[in-house]
Amino acid sequence: MNKTFEFYDSNIERVNEILSYNDPEKHDLYDKFLNFIRIDNPKILDVGAGLGYAAKYFINKKCNVSAIDNSPKRCEILKNIPNLDVVCIDMFDIDWKNKFNGIWASSVLLHSSYDDMYIVFYKLLNSLKEKGIFYCDFMYGDNERIKDDGRNFTDMNEDRLNDVLLKVPDLKIKDIFTSKDSRPDRNRKWLRCFLQKI
């Protein structure tokens, strides 16, 4: 079993504690994402939806939201959210075509290996409608790490992202910037990426 999956699936209470942090920047990112989409009642896919905070925000903004997560335990939690379509599937296994106006993938792609990153980008690209918006984020850096708890992390900077996008030419950068981690006990930067299907 993948060690990262095992951690998130076997430590639900600890993971819920991690995911329950109310990041004050997230609402600004949600709104920026929706402003880029610029249509009424868009179809949104929340990838690695966790406890469903983003999904609930988008539902409250009158979006039609689907959520995927590869943890059956978290999917059972997500199914309690009204008006949310939940699919228990790994993002590498999705096969939708031109279905969504926007894809939200926060704090999830960073667990993919750098060598495989273009594959999941391509999968998500195919799921987007033309001019659809794809948000993802990464810890800022240029390496891959395995933490003591077994989770793997792929850091990303502008050069590494551009190298991935060379393999997925139908995705272009709409906006990209860095921001500090808002948690008081963390001293790191995030790379925030808004991409668009062309």
C-alpha positions in Angstrom: 0.0 0.0 0.0 1.2 3.5 -0.8 2.6 5.0 2.4 1.0 8.4 1.8 -2.4 6.8 1.2 -1.9 4.6 4.2 -1.2 7.6 6.4 -4.3 9.6 5.3 -6.6 6.5 5.4 -5.4 5.1 8.7 -5.1 8.3 10.8 -8.5 9.9 10.2 -8.6 11.8 13.5 -5.0 13.2 12.9 -5.8 14.0 9.3 -9.0 15.7 10.3 -7.0 17.9 12.7 -4.6 18.8 9.9 -7.4 19.5 7.4 -9.6 21.5 9.9 -7.2 24.5 10.0 -9.1 27.5 8.8 -6.7 29.1 6.4 -7.7 32.8 6.1 -6.2 32.9 2.6 -8.3 30.1 1.2 -11.5 32.1 0.8 -9.5 34.7 -1.3 -8.2 31.8 -3.4 -11.7 30.3 -3.8 -13.1 33.6 -5.0 -10.2 34.2 -7.4 -10.8 30.7 -8.9 -14.5 31.5 -9.4 -13.8 34.9 -10.9 -11.5 33.3 -13.4 -14.3 30.8 -14.4 -16.8 33.7 -14.9 -20.0 31.7 -15.6 -23.1 31.1 -13.6 -23.5 27.7 -11.9 -20.2 26.2 -13.1 -19.4 22.5 -12.8 -16.5 22.2 -10.3 -14.4 19.1 -9.5 -12.8 19.1 -6.0 -9.8 16.7 -6.2 -8.7 15.1 -3.0 -11.6 16.8 -1.3 -10.7 15.8 2.3 -13.4 17.1 4.7 -15.1 19.1 1.9 -14.4 22.6 3.0 -13.8 23.8 -0.6 -16.7 21.8 -1.9 -19.1 23.4 0.6 -17.9 26.9 -0.2 -18.4 26.3 -3.9 -21.9 24.8 -3.3 -22.8 27.8 -1.3 -21.8 29.9 -4.3 -24.3 28.0 -6.4 -21.8 25.8 -8.2 -22.5 22.2 -9.3 -19.8 20.3 -7.4 -18.4 16.9 -7.7 -15.7 15.6 -5.3 -13.2 12.8 -5.6 -11.0 11.2 -2.9 -9.2 7.9 -2.9 -10.0 7.2 0.8 -13.3 5.3 1.3 -13.4 6.6 4.9 -13.2 10.2 3.8 -15.7 9.6 1.0 -18.2 8.5 3.6 -17.7 11.8 5.4 -18.1 13.7 2.1 -21.4 11.9 1.3 -23.0 13.8 4.3 -22.6 17.1 2.5 -25.9 18.1 0.7 -25.8 18.6 -3.0 -22.3 17.1 -3.4 -21.7 14.3 -5.9 -19.0 12.0 -4.4 -16.9 9.5 -6.3 -14.3 7.4 -4.5 -11.5 7.1 -7.0 -7.8 7.9 -7.4 -7.1 11.0 -9.5 -4.9 8.9 -11.7 -7.9 6.7 -12.6 -10.4 9.4 -13.7 -11.5 9.3 -17.3 -13.8 12.3 -17.8 -13.8 14.3 -21.0 -14.7 18.0 -21.2 -16.9 17.8 -18.1 -15.9 20.6 -15.7 -15.6 24.3 -15.9 -13.1 24.3 -13.0 -10.9 21.9 -11.1 -9.8 22.6 -7.6 -6.8 20.5 -6.4 -5.4 22.1 -3.3 -2.7 20.3 -1.2 -3.1 17.1 -3.2 -0.9 17.0 -6.3 2.1 17.6 -4.0 1.9 13.9 -3.0 2.5 12.8 -6.7 6.0 12.1 -7.8 7.6 14.7 -10.0 8.1 12.2 -12.8 4.3 11.4 -12.8 3.1 14.9 -12.4 2.5 15.4 -16.1 0.2 12.3 -16.1 -2.2 13.7 -13.5 -2.1 17.1 -15.2 -3.1 15.5 -18.5 -5.9 13.5 -16.8 -7.3 16.7 -15.2 -6.8 18.7 -18.5 -9.0 16.1 -20.3 -11.7 16.6 -17.6 -11.8 20.3 -18.2 -14.0 22.1 -20.7 -12.4 24.6 -23.1 -11.1 27.6 -21.2 -11.7 25.8 -17.9 -9.6 26.8 -14.9 -7.4 24.4 -12.9 -6.1 25.4 -9.5 -3.3 23.5 -7.7 -0.6 24.4 -5.2 2.7 23.0 -3.9 5.2 23.7 -1.2 7.8 25.9 -2.8 11.1 24.3 -3.7 12.9 22.0 -6.1 13.1 18.6 -4.5 11.1 15.5 -3.4 11.0 14.4 0.3 9.7 11.6 2.4 8.6 12.6 5.9 9.2 10.4 9.0 5.5 9.4 8.8 6.0 7.9 5.3 4.3 10.7 3.3 6.0 11.8 0.1 6.1 15.4 -1.0 7.0 16.9 -4.3 8.0 20.6 -4.0 7.6 22.9 -7.0 8.9 26.2 -8.2 8.3 28.1 -11.4 10.9 26.3 -13.4 9.7 22.8 -12.4 6.1 23.8 -13.2 7.1 25.1 -16.6 8.9 21.8 -17.3 5.8 19.8 -16.5 3.6 22.1 -18.7 5.9 21.5 -21.6 4.5 17.9 -21.6 0.9 19.2 -21.4 0.8 22.0 -24.0 -2.9 22.6 -23.8 -2.6 24.0 -20.3 -1.3 27.6 -19.9 -0.5 29.6 -16.8 -3.3 32.1 -16.0 -1.7 33.3 -12.8 1.0 32.1 -10.5 2.4 33.5 -7.3 3.9 32.5 -3.9 2.5 33.1 -0.5 3.6 32.3 3.1 2.0 29.5 5.0 -0.5 31.2 7.3 -0.1 28.7 10.1 1.9 30.3 12.9 4.1 27.2 13.5 5.1 26.9 9.8 7.9 28.8 8.0 7.5 28.0 4.4 6.1 29.3 1.1 3.5 27.9 -1.2 3.4 28.1 -5.0 -0.2 29.0 -6.0 -1.1 28.0 -9.6 -4.1 29.0 -11.7 -3.9 27.2 -15.1 -6.3 27.3 -18.0 -7.2 24.9 -20.8 -6.7 26.4 -24.2 
